[in-house]
Amino acid sequence: MNLMSDIKSPRQWMDERGLSLAEVIAASKLESRVVEAILHGRYTPSPDQRQNLAAALGVSIEQIAWGHATPVEAMYGHGPQFGRSP
């Protein structure tokens, strides 16, 4: 079994399985704001949260792409509050 072809985002698994947001929230026993943030790629879940969400979706943790959709930008220097940056 090739798992690489079975890796999808949580939203893709929901769509494929025909699950609503309310069903996933109820089955995962996670707060709605946490589930919504994970689905929008704004939050990286803890190992326990990953397990709960994967179980709610009916897949293994390894089958979910947990990537962050919001770019992380590195800040250099001390920032504008100190009056200088590179």
Residue pairs with C-beta under 8 A, 6 or more apart in sequence:
3 62
3 63
6 59
6 63
7 62
7 63
7 64
7 65
8 16
8 63
8 64
8 65
9 41
9 64
9 65
9 67
10 24
10 38
10 39
10 53
10 57
10 64
11 39
13 19
13 57
13 58
13 59
13 63
13 64
14 20
14 21
14 24
14 39
14 57
17 57
17 58
19 56
19 57
21 32
21 35
21 36
21 39
23 56
24 35
24 53
24 56
24 57
25 31
25 32
25 35
27 55
27 56
28 35
28 49
28 52
28 53
28 55
28 56
29 52
30 49
30 52
30 53
34 43
34 45
34 49
35 53
37 43
38 45
38 49
38 53
40 69
41 67
41 68
41 69
41 70
42 68
42 69
42 70
44 66
44 68
45 53
45 66
50 61
50 64
50 66
51 61
53 64
54 60
54 61
54 63
54 64
57 64
76 85
76 86
77 84
77 85
77 86
78 84
78 85
79 85
